[in-house]
């Protein structure tokens, strides 16, 4: 995916001459006149947000730093690389203190410029993903953490923003793996109840006779949010107990204390089907207009690029890998798949691919191997069976080569373990890192156009 680079210059720079060598979309901006009369920050409001800014301005130290500070004050999230002349190391240090992400001195090679830009992009992506991951792990998710650029996802965020300001019960409908739990937590985190507890209850695990569970949970979540997942798997007794609470909110405990919280209910099937059944119909009629529908990933493939970038950054940070981007061929492959496991499957697939990838850019070759393992896994789930165990003889009755037997054993172990690398490695009696190495050796050698890429050191 091509990145946008904004060059802020006082006169045409040498970068224009070398633009054809740069694997980025280059944009140039020049604002003549005095800084005080033409503030850069406000002037750049009309510029499409860049991925990286190159500040290529020949000026005195004070003026250069003033320009940089003006940019960062108006656009604090834009990473800036300061370009200075050789011998101006002191100015470069001032630029770093003023908020620059990195600096370069002229003369500079195109190769080093590309490397510096990619390093800044990698750090920017990792920092954003780590911050989002920390909020998720801290159980404080915001609607701004919802990833996706499709019209559907943006509409969901708009609906959720409106729903966050309400106390009415809310339905979230969507297939498993579409992000219902995360959205429910983001609605809570963006609401006036964010300072109180968010409690998630899996209704499929509740005993049939546990009719007082909602009353106890309501007491624990006072002023917060209760998210009920798998509502359709509740027994009739539990559904009627829930309905009684929904119809009488706020309720009072034995001491007369008023108990109030927000109920969000997750449903895996279209609610139109639920309305055909007696008890779910009653629940559905309680809040028929408060429904947010999450489409399966195959119906909003415009989200795959941004989701993939997000998951790659998280996996690279957690596994200490240098993978920072997604190749066009890999993105095309991801967008061609149906993803029966939705976002959950995409996340797991990319995490495994990052573990196997030896390049700064995730390639389609790595994804194809992971795709095969995922398809075996989901096929086994759908058919309630596992791939046939490998045999020692080929179709001609000859003993197979040891390498072939090992590859079949690995594929079988992964399918038998449901795609879990940890369990497959344990069953094979080897370490997880050894299993990753053996899988990478099973991959076909990728074919490159032109010069092959060099592995990341």
KASUL-V673957 format. One record per pair of residues at least 12 apart in sequence whose C-alpha atoms are under 10 Angstrom apart, sorted by sequence separation. I is the first residue (numbers start at 1). J is the second residue. D is the distance in whole Angstrom. If there is no record, write none. Layout:
((I,J,D) (I,J,D))
This chain:
((16,28,9) (31,43,8) (55,67,9) (68,80,8) (83,95,10) (91,103,10) (92,104,8) (104,116,8) (132,144,9) (133,145,9) (160,172,10) (172,184,8) (201,213,10) (214,226,9) (248,260,10) (249,261,8) (272,284,9) (312,324,7) (313,325,8) (334,346,8) (350,362,9) (353,365,10) (354,366,8) (392,404,9) (393,405,9) (412,424,9) (413,425,8) (421,433,9) (15,28,10) (31,44,10) (55,68,8) (68,81,10) (82,95,7) (92,105,8) (103,116,9) (132,145,6) (143,156,10) (144,157,8) (171,184,10) (185,198,7) (201,214,9) (249,262,10) (271,284,8) (312,325,7) (353,366,6) (354,367,9) (356,369,10) (392,405,7) (411,424,9) (413,426,10) (414,427,9) (422,435,9) (29,43,10) (68,82,8) (81,95,9) (82,96,8) (89,103,9) (102,116,8) (131,145,10) (132,146,9) (143,157,7) (170,184,9) (184,198,9) (185,199,9) (214,228,10) (310,324,10) (312,326,8) (352,366,9) (353,367,6) (356,370,9) (390,404,10) (391,405,8) (410,424,8) (413,427,7) (414,428,10) (421,435,8) (13,28,10) (29,44,9) (80,95,9) (81,96,9) (89,104,9) (101,116,10) (102,117,9) (143,158,9) (185,200,9) (309,324,8) (310,325,10) (334,349,10) (352,367,9) (353,368,9) (390,405,7) (409,424,10) (410,425,9) (413,428,7) (421,436,8) (12,28,9) (55,71,10) (80,96,9) (89,105,8) (101,117,10) (129,145,9) (184,200,9) (201,217,9) (246,262,10) (309,325,7) (334,350,10) (350,366,10) (353,369,8) (390,406,9) (392,408,10) (12,29,10) (65,82,10) (82,99,10) (88,105,8) (102,119,9) (128,145,10) (143,160,8) (144,161,10) (200,217,10) (246,263,8) (271,288,9) (308,325,9) (309,326,7) (350,367,8) (352,369,10) (353,370,6) (390,407,9) (391,408,9) (410,427,10) (11,29,9) (12,30,9) (29,47,9) (53,71,10) (64,82,9) (81,99,10) (82,100,6) (86,104,9) (87,105,8) (88,106,10) (101,119,10) (102,120,7) (143,161,7) (199,217,8) (265,283,10) (308,326,8) (349,367,8) (352,370,7) (353,371,9) (390,408,6) (391,409,9) (410,428,8) (4,23,10) (5,24,7) (6,25,9) (7,26,7) (8,27,9) (9,28,7) (10,29,8) (11,30,7) (28,47,10) (80,99,8) (81,100,6) (82,101,8) (83,102,9) (84,103,7) (85,104,8) (86,105,5) (87,106,9) (101,120,7) (181,200,8) (199,218,9) (351,370,10) (389,408,8) (390,409,6) (409,428,8) (3,23,8) (4,24,6) (5,25,6) (6,26,6) (7,27,6) (8,28,6) (9,29,6) (10,30,6) (11,31,9) (27,47,9) (64,84,10) (79,99,8) (80,100,5) (81,101,6) (82,102,6) (83,103,6) (84,104,6) (85,105,5) (86,106,5) (101,121,10) (164,184,9) (271,291,9) (349,369,10) (350,370,8) (388,408,10) (389,409,8) (390,410,10) (2,23,7) (3,24,5) (4,25,5) (5,26,5) (6,27,5) (7,28,5) (8,29,5) (9,30,5) (10,31,7) (11,32,9) (27,48,10) (78,99,10) (79,100,7) (80,101,6) (81,102,5) (82,103,4) (83,104,5) (84,105,5) (85,106,5) (86,107,7) (143,164,9) (199,220,8) (242,263,10) (305,326,8) (349,370,6) (350,371,10) (390,411,9) (1,23,10) (2,24,6) (3,25,6) (4,26,6) (5,27,6) (6,28,6) (7,29,6) (8,30,6) (9,31,8) (10,32,7) (78,100,9) (79,101,6) (80,102,7) (81,103,5) (82,104,6) (83,105,6) (84,106,6) (85,107,7) (86,108,10) (101,123,9) (164,186,9) (165,187,9) (198,220,10) (199,221,7) (271,293,10) (309,331,10) (348,370,10) (349,371,7) (389,411,9) (390,412,7) (1,24,9) (2,25,6) (3,26,9) (4,27,7) (5,28,8) (6,29,7) (7,30,8) (8,31,8) (9,32,9) (10,33,9) (27,50,9) (76,99,9) (78,101,9) (79,102,9) (80,103,8) (81,104,7) (82,105,8) (83,106,7) (84,107,9) (85,108,10) (101,124,9) (160,183,8) (164,187,5) (165,188,10) (197,220,8) (198,221,7) (270,293,9) (305,328,10) (308,331,8) (389,412,6) (390,413,10) (26,50,10) (83,107,10) (160,184,9) (163,187,7) (164,188,7) (167,191,10) (196,220,10) (197,221,5) (198,222,10) (203,227,10) (204,228,10) (211,235,10) (214,238,9) (349,373,9) (387,411,9) (388,412,7) (389,413,9) (25,50,10) (28,53,10) (52,77,10) (53,78,7) (54,79,9) (55,80,7) (56,81,9) (57,82,9) (58,83,9) (59,84,10) (83,108,10) (161,186,9) (162,187,9) (163,188,10) (164,189,9) (165,190,9) (166,191,8) (167,192,10) (196,221,7) (197,222,8) (198,223,9) (199,224,8) (200,225,8) (201,226,7) (202,227,9) (203,228,6) (204,229,8) (205,230,9) (210,235,10) (213,238,9) (266,291,10) (346,371,10) (349,374,7) (387,412,6) (410,435,8) (25,51,10) (27,53,10) (28,54,9) (29,55,10) (30,56,10) (40,66,10) (41,67,9) (49,75,9) (51,77,10) (52,78,6) (53,79,6) (54,80,6) (55,81,6) (56,82,7) (57,83,8) (58,84,8) (65,91,8) (69,95,9) (72,98,8) (73,99,10) (157,183,9) (160,186,8) (161,187,7) (164,190,6) (165,191,6) (166,192,9) (167,193,10) (196,222,7) (197,223,8) (198,224,6) (199,225,6) (200,226,6) (201,227,6) (202,228,6) (203,229,6) (204,230,6) (208,234,8) (209,235,9) (211,237,7) (212,238,9) (215,241,9) (264,290,10) (265,291,10) (266,292,10) (267,293,10) (268,294,10) (305,331,7) (308,334,9) (348,374,9) (386,412,8) (387,413,9) (389,415,10) (24,51,10) (30,57,9) (39,66,10) (40,67,7) (41,68,9) (44,71,8) (51,78,7) (52,79,5) (53,80,5) (54,81,5) (55,82,5) (56,83,5) (57,84,8) (58,85,9) (61,88,9) (64,91,8) (65,92,10) (68,95,7) (72,99,7) (156,183,9) (160,187,6) (163,190,10) (164,191,5) (165,192,7) (196,223,6) (197,224,5) (198,225,5) (199,226,5) (200,227,5) (201,228,5) (202,229,5) (203,230,6) (204,231,7) (206,233,9) (207,234,9) (208,235,6) (209,236,10) (210,237,9) (211,238,5) (214,241,8) (215,242,9) (218,245,9) (264,291,10) (304,331,8) (305,332,9) (386,413,10) (387,414,10) (388,415,10) (389,416,9) (35,63,8) (39,67,8) (40,68,9) (41,69,9) (42,70,9) (43,71,10) (49,77,10) (50,78,7) (51,79,7) (52,80,6) (53,81,6) (54,82,6) (55,83,6) (56,84,7) (68,96,10) (70,98,10) (71,99,10) (72,100,8) (159,187,10) (160,188,10) (163,191,9) (164,192,8) (165,193,9) (195,223,9) (196,224,5) (197,225,6) (198,226,6) (199,227,6) (200,228,6) (201,229,6) (202,230,6) (203,231,6) (204,232,8) (205,233,9) (206,234,7) (207,235,8) (208,236,8) (209,237,7) (210,238,7) (211,239,9) (213,241,9) (214,242,7) (304,332,10) (346,374,10) (386,414,10) (387,415,7) (388,416,10) (410,438,9) (411,439,9) (34,63,10) (35,64,10) (40,69,9) (41,70,5) (42,71,8) (45,74,8) (49,78,8) (50,79,9) (51,80,9) (52,81,7) (53,82,8) (54,83,7) (55,84,9) (56,85,10) (61,90,9) (62,91,9) (65,94,7) (66,95,10) (69,98,6) (157,186,10) (161,190,8) (162,191,10) (164,193,9) (193,222,10) (194,223,9) (195,224,8) (196,225,8) (197,226,8) (198,227,7) (199,228,9) (200,229,7) (201,230,9) (202,231,8) (203,232,8) (204,233,5) (205,234,9) (206,235,9) (208,237,7) (209,238,7) (211,240,9) (212,241,8) (213,242,9) (305,334,9) (345,374,8) (386,415,6) (387,416,7) (410,439,8) (36,66,10) (40,70,6) (41,71,5) (44,74,9) (45,75,9) (61,91,6) (64,94,10) (65,95,6) (68,98,7) (69,99,7) (157,187,9) (160,190,9) (161,191,8) (164,194,10) (193,223,6) (194,224,7) (201,231,10) (203,233,6) (204,234,6) (208,238,7) (211,241,6) (212,242,9) (215,245,8) (304,334,7) (305,335,8) (323,353,10) (324,354,9) (333,363,10) (334,364,9) (385,415,9) (386,416,6) (35,66,8) (36,67,10) (39,70,7) (40,71,6) (41,72,8) (42,73,10) (43,74,10) (44,75,9) (60,91,9) (61,92,9) (64,95,8) (65,96,10) (68,99,8) (69,100,9) (160,191,10) (192,223,9) (193,224,5) (194,225,8) (202,233,9) (203,234,6) (204,235,9) (207,238,9) (208,239,10) (210,241,9) (211,242,8) (214,245,8) (304,335,7) (323,354,6) (330,361,9) (331,362,9) (333,364,7) (385,416,9) (386,417,9) (407,438,8) (8,40,9) (35,67,7) (39,71,9) (40,72,10) (41,73,7) (42,74,7) (62,94,10) (65,97,10) (66,98,9) (68,100,8) (81,113,10) (192,224,9) (193,225,7) (202,234,9) (203,235,9) (206,238,9) (218,250,10) (219,251,10) (303,335,9) (311,343,10) (315,347,9) (319,351,9) (322,354,9) (323,355,9) (330,362,7) (331,363,9) (332,364,8) (333,365,10) (386,418,9) (406,438,9) (407,439,8) (410,442,10) (40,73,10) (41,74,5) (42,75,9) (61,94,9) (65,98,7) (146,179,9) (191,224,10) (218,251,9) (219,252,10) (232,265,10) (301,334,9) (302,335,8) (314,347,10) (315,348,9) (318,351,9) (321,354,7) (322,355,10) (323,356,10) (327,360,10) (328,361,10) (329,362,9) (330,363,5) (331,364,8) (334,367,8) (341,374,10) (345,378,10) (40,74,9) (41,75,7) (61,95,9) (65,99,10) (191,225,10) (219,253,8) (231,265,7) (232,266,9) (233,267,9) (301,335,6) (316,350,10) (320,354,10) (321,355,7) (323,357,7) (325,359,9) (326,360,9) (327,361,6) (328,362,9) (329,363,7) (330,364,4) (333,367,8) (334,368,10) (337,371,9) (381,415,10) (407,441,10) (35,70,9) (39,74,10) (41,76,10) (65,100,10) (81,116,8) (189,224,10) (203,238,9) (225,260,9) (226,261,7) (227,262,8) (228,263,7) (229,264,8) (230,265,8) (231,266,6) (232,267,6) (233,268,10) (300,335,10) (301,336,9) (308,343,10) (311,346,8) (312,347,8) (315,350,8) (316,351,8) (319,354,8) (320,355,9) (321,356,10) (322,357,9) (323,358,8) (324,359,9) (325,360,7) (326,361,5) (327,362,6) (328,363,8) (329,364,6) (330,365,8) (333,368,8) (339,374,10) (340,375,9) (376,411,9) (380,415,7) (407,442,7) (8,44,10) (81,117,8) (146,182,8) (188,224,8) (189,225,10) (203,239,10) (215,251,9) (222,258,9) (223,259,7) (224,260,8) (225,261,6) (226,262,6) (227,263,6) (228,264,6) (229,265,6) (230,266,6) (231,267,6) (232,268,8) (243,279,9) (247,283,10) (301,337,9) (307,343,8) (311,347,6) (314,350,10) (315,351,5) (319,355,7) (321,357,9) (322,358,8) (323,359,6) (324,360,6) (325,361,5) (326,362,5) (327,363,6) (328,364,9) (329,365,9) (330,366,9) (331,367,10) (339,375,9) (376,412,9) (379,415,9) (380,416,9) (406,442,10) (80,117,10) (145,182,9) (146,183,7) (188,225,6) (222,259,6) (223,260,6) (224,261,5) (225,262,5) (226,263,5) (227,264,5) (228,265,5) (229,266,5) (230,267,6) (231,268,8) (232,269,8) (243,280,10) (246,283,9) (298,335,8) (301,338,9) (310,347,9) (311,348,9) (312,349,10) (313,350,10) (314,351,8) (315,352,8) (321,358,9) (322,359,7) (323,360,4) (324,361,6) (325,362,6) (326,363,7) (327,364,7) (330,367,7) (334,371,9) (341,378,8) (377,414,8) (378,415,9) (381,418,8) (79,117,10) (145,183,9) (187,225,9) (188,226,9) (215,253,9) (219,257,10) (221,259,9) (222,260,6) (223,261,5) (224,262,6) (225,263,6) (226,264,6) (227,265,6) (228,266,6) (229,267,7) (230,268,7) (297,335,10) (298,336,9) (301,339,10) (308,346,8) (311,349,9) (312,350,6) (313,351,9) (315,353,9) (316,354,7) (321,359,9) (322,360,6) (323,361,6) (324,362,8) (325,363,9) (326,364,9) (329,367,10) (330,368,9) (333,371,10) (340,378,8) (373,411,7) (376,414,9) (377,415,5) (380,418,8) (404,442,10) (15,54,10) (81,120,8) (143,182,9) (188,227,10) (219,258,10) (220,259,10) (221,260,8) (222,261,6) (223,262,8) (224,263,9) (225,264,7) (226,265,8) (227,266,7) (228,267,9) (229,268,9) (230,269,10) (232,271,10) (240,279,7) (243,282,8) (244,283,10) (247,286,8) (298,337,7) (299,338,9) (304,343,9) (307,346,8) (308,347,8) (311,350,7) (312,351,7) (315,354,7) (316,355,8) (321,360,9) (322,361,9) (323,362,6) (339,378,10) (372,411,9) (373,412,10) (376,415,6) (377,416,8) (380,419,10) (403,442,9) (80,120,9) (142,182,9) (143,183,7) (146,186,8) (185,225,9) (219,259,7) (221,261,7) (222,262,9) (239,279,7) (240,280,9) (243,283,6) (246,286,8) (297,337,10) (298,338,5) (303,343,10) (307,347,8) (310,350,10) (311,351,7) (312,352,10) (314,354,10) (315,355,8) (374,414,9) (375,415,9) (376,416,10) (377,417,8) (378,418,8) (6,47,9) (15,56,9) (79,120,7) (141,182,8) (142,183,9) (143,184,9) (145,186,8) (184,225,9) (185,226,10) (218,259,7) (219,260,8) (220,261,10) (221,262,9) (239,280,8) (242,283,8) (243,284,10) (246,287,10) (297,338,7) (298,339,6) (308,349,10) (309,350,9) (312,353,9) (313,354,9) (373,414,7) (374,415,9) (377,418,5) (378,419,9) (6,48,9) (14,56,10) (79,121,8) (141,183,9) (142,184,10) (143,185,9) (144,186,8) (184,226,9) (185,227,8) (218,260,7) (219,261,9) (232,274,8) (236,278,10) (237,279,9) (240,282,9) (296,338,9) (297,339,7) (298,340,8) (304,346,9) (308,350,7) (312,354,7) (373,415,7) (376,418,9) (377,419,6) (6,49,9) (7,50,10) (13,56,7) (139,182,10) (141,184,9) (142,185,8) (143,186,5) (184,227,7) (218,261,7) (236,279,7) (239,282,9) (240,283,8) (243,286,8) (296,339,8) (297,340,8) (298,341,10) (307,350,10) (308,351,10) (311,354,9) (312,355,10) (376,419,8) (377,420,9) (4,48,9) (5,49,9) (6,50,6) (12,56,9) (13,57,9) (79,123,10) (141,185,6) (142,186,4) (143,187,6) (184,228,10) (215,259,9) (217,261,10) (218,262,9) (235,279,10) (236,280,9) (239,283,8) (296,340,8) (297,341,9) (298,342,8) (374,418,9) (375,419,9) (4,49,8) (5,50,6) (6,51,8) (7,52,9) (8,53,7) (9,54,8) (10,55,9) (11,56,9) (12,57,10) (55,100,9) (79,124,7) (140,185,7) (141,186,5) (142,187,7) (143,188,9) (184,229,10) (218,263,9) (296,341,9) (297,342,5) (298,343,10) (373,418,9) (374,419,7) (4,50,5) (5,51,6) (6,52,6) (7,53,6) (8,54,6) (9,55,7) (10,56,7) (11,57,8) (54,100,10) (78,124,9) (136,182,8) (139,185,8) (140,186,8) (141,187,8) (142,188,8) (143,189,8) (144,190,9) (181,227,8) (234,280,10) (296,342,6) (297,343,7) (373,419,7) (3,50,8) (4,51,5) (5,52,5) (6,53,5) (7,54,5) (8,55,5) (9,56,5) (10,57,5) (11,58,9) (53,100,10) (77,124,9) (139,186,9) (141,188,8) (142,189,5) (143,190,6) (180,227,10) (181,228,9) (232,279,10) (295,342,9) (296,343,8) (297,344,10) (373,420,10) (3,51,6) (4,52,7) (5,53,6) (6,54,6) (7,55,6) (8,56,6) (9,57,5) (10,58,7) (53,101,10) (54,102,10) (55,103,9) (140,188,9) (141,189,5) (142,190,5) (143,191,10) (181,229,8) (232,280,7) (2,51,10) (3,52,8) (4,53,9) (5,54,7) (6,55,8) (7,56,7) (8,57,7) (9,58,8) (10,59,9) (52,101,10) (54,103,9) (136,185,9) (140,189,6) (141,190,8) (142,191,9) (180,229,8) (231,280,9) (297,346,9) (312,361,10) (370,419,10) (7,57,9) (54,104,10) (136,186,9) (139,189,9) (140,190,9) (312,362,9) (77,128,10) (142,194,10) (231,283,10) (141,194,9) (135,189,10) (140,194,8) (176,230,10) (140,195,9) (172,227,10) (169,225,10) (171,227,10) (172,228,10) (169,226,10) (170,227,9) (171,228,10) (172,229,9) (139,197,10) (140,198,9) (167,225,9) (8,67,10) (139,198,8) (171,231,10) (203,265,10) (54,117,9) (198,261,10) (203,266,10) (53,117,9) (197,261,10) (198,262,9) (199,263,10) (200,264,9) (201,265,10) (202,266,10) (52,117,7) (196,261,10) (200,265,10) (51,117,9) (52,118,9) (52,120,8) (193,261,8) (352,420,10) (51,120,9) (52,121,7) (193,262,8) (352,421,9) (370,439,9) (51,121,7) (349,419,10) (369,439,8) (348,419,10) (369,440,9) (52,124,9) (348,420,10) (7,80,10) (51,124,9) (366,439,10) (369,442,8) (370,443,10) (6,80,9) (7,81,10) (51,125,10) (188,262,9) (366,440,8) (369,443,7) (368,443,9) (369,444,9) (188,264,9) (367,443,10) (368,444,10) (169,246,8) (187,264,9) (356,433,10) (366,443,7) (168,246,9) (355,433,9) (365,443,7) (366,444,9) (184,263,10) (185,264,10) (365,444,7) (366,445,10) (184,264,7) (356,436,6) (365,445,8) (366,446,9) (168,249,10) (184,265,9) (355,436,7) (356,437,8) (365,446,6) (184,266,9) (355,437,9) (356,438,10) (358,440,9) (364,446,9) (365,447,9) (181,264,10) (353,436,10) (356,439,8) (357,440,8) (363,446,9) (180,264,10) (181,265,10) (352,436,9) (356,440,6) (180,265,9) (181,266,8) (355,440,9) (356,441,10) (180,266,7) (180,267,9) (353,440,10) (356,443,10) (22,110,8) (180,268,9) (21,110,8) (22,111,9) (21,111,9) (24,114,9) (176,266,10) (178,268,9) (19,110,9) (22,113,9) (23,114,8) (175,266,10) (176,267,9) (177,268,10) (18,110,8) (22,114,7) (169,261,9) (170,262,8) (171,263,9) (172,264,7) (173,265,8) (174,266,8) (175,267,8) (176,268,6) (361,453,9) (14,107,10) (21,114,9) (24,117,10) (167,260,9) (168,261,9) (169,262,6) (170,263,7) (171,264,6) (172,265,6) (173,266,6) (174,267,6) (175,268,5) (176,269,9) (360,453,9) (167,261,7) (168,262,7) (169,263,5) (170,264,5) (171,265,5) (172,266,5) (173,267,5) (174,268,5) (175,269,7) (359,453,8) (360,454,9) (361,455,10) (15,110,9) (167,262,6) (168,263,8) (169,264,6) (170,265,6) (171,266,6) (172,267,6) (173,268,6) (174,269,7) (175,270,9) (358,453,10) (359,454,7) (360,455,8) (361,456,9) (166,262,8) (167,263,8) (168,264,9) (169,265,8) (170,266,9) (171,267,7) (172,268,9) (173,269,7) (174,270,7) (358,454,9) (359,455,5) (360,456,6) (167,264,10) (173,270,7) (174,271,10) (358,455,5) (359,456,5) (360,457,10) (15,113,10) (164,262,10) (172,270,10) (173,271,7) (357,455,9) (358,456,6) (359,457,9) (172,271,10) (357,456,9) (358,457,9) (171,271,9) (183,292,10) (183,294,10) (5,117,9) (171,283,10) (180,292,9) (171,284,8) (180,293,9) (3,117,10) (169,283,10) (170,284,10) (180,294,7) (3,118,10) (178,293,10) (179,294,8) (170,286,10) (171,287,8) (178,294,6) (179,295,10) (169,286,8) (170,287,7) (171,288,8) (177,294,10) (178,295,7) (179,296,10) (3,121,9) (168,286,9) (169,287,6) (170,288,9) (171,289,9) (172,290,9) (173,291,7) (174,292,9) (175,293,10) (178,296,6) (168,287,7) (169,288,10) (170,289,9) (171,290,6) (172,291,6) (173,292,6) (174,293,6) (175,294,8) (177,296,8) (178,297,7) (169,289,10) (170,290,5) (171,291,5) (172,292,5) (173,293,5) (174,294,5) (175,295,8) (176,296,9) (177,297,9) (169,290,7) (170,291,6) (171,292,6) (172,293,6) (173,294,6) (174,295,6) (175,296,6) (168,290,8) (169,291,9) (170,292,8) (171,293,8) (172,294,7) (173,295,8) (174,296,7) (175,297,9) (166,290,10) (163,290,8) (163,291,9) (163,292,9) (160,290,10) (159,290,9) (160,291,10) (159,291,9) (160,292,8) (159,292,7) (322,455,10) (323,456,8) (159,293,10) (322,456,7) (157,292,10) (321,456,9) (322,457,9) (156,292,7) (155,292,10) (156,293,8) (156,294,8) (156,295,10) (153,293,10) (152,293,9) (153,294,8) (152,294,8) (153,295,9) (152,295,8) (152,299,9) (153,300,8) (152,300,7) (151,300,8) (153,302,9) (150,300,7) (152,302,9) (153,303,8) (149,300,9) (150,301,8) (151,302,9) (152,303,9) (148,300,9) (149,301,10) (150,302,5) (151,303,9) (148,301,10) (149,302,7) (150,303,6) (148,302,8) (149,303,6) (150,304,9) (148,303,5) (149,304,9) (147,303,8) (148,304,8) (149,305,9) (150,306,10) (147,304,9) (148,305,8) (149,306,7) (147,305,10) (148,306,6) (149,307,9) (147,306,7) (148,307,6) (147,307,6) (148,308,10) (146,307,10) (147,308,10) (147,309,10) (148,310,10) (177,339,10) (147,310,8) (177,340,9) (178,341,8) (179,342,9) (176,340,9) (177,341,6) (178,342,6) (179,343,7) (175,340,9) (176,341,7) (177,342,5) (178,343,6) (179,344,8) (175,341,9) (176,342,7) (177,343,5) (178,344,7) (175,342,8) (176,343,9) (177,344,5) (178,345,10) (176,344,8) (177,345,7) (177,346,9) (177,347,10) (133,310,10) (132,310,9) (129,309,9) (130,310,10) (129,310,6) (133,314,7) (128,310,9) (129,311,8) (132,314,9) (126,309,10) (129,312,9) (130,313,8) (131,314,10) (125,309,8) (126,310,8) (129,313,6) (130,314,6) (125,310,8) (126,311,10) (128,313,9) (129,314,6) (130,315,10) (126,312,9) (127,313,9) (128,314,9) (129,315,10) (125,312,9) (126,313,5) (127,314,9) (130,317,7) (125,313,6) (126,314,7) (129,317,9) (130,318,9) (124,313,10) (125,314,9) (126,315,9) (123,313,9) (126,316,8) (127,317,9) (122,313,8) (126,317,6) (125,317,10) (126,318,10) (122,316,10) (123,317,10) (126,324,8) (125,324,8) (122,322,8) (124,324,10) (125,325,9) (122,323,8) (123,324,9) (122,324,5) (119,322,10) (121,324,8) (122,325,8) (121,325,9) (119,324,9) (118,324,8) (118,325,9) (122,360,9) (119,360,10) (118,360,9) (1,305,9) (1,309,10) (2,325,10) (1,325,8) (2,326,10) (1,326,7) (2,327,9) (1,327,6) (2,328,9) (1,328,6) (1,329,10) (1,330,10) (1,331,8) (1,361,10))
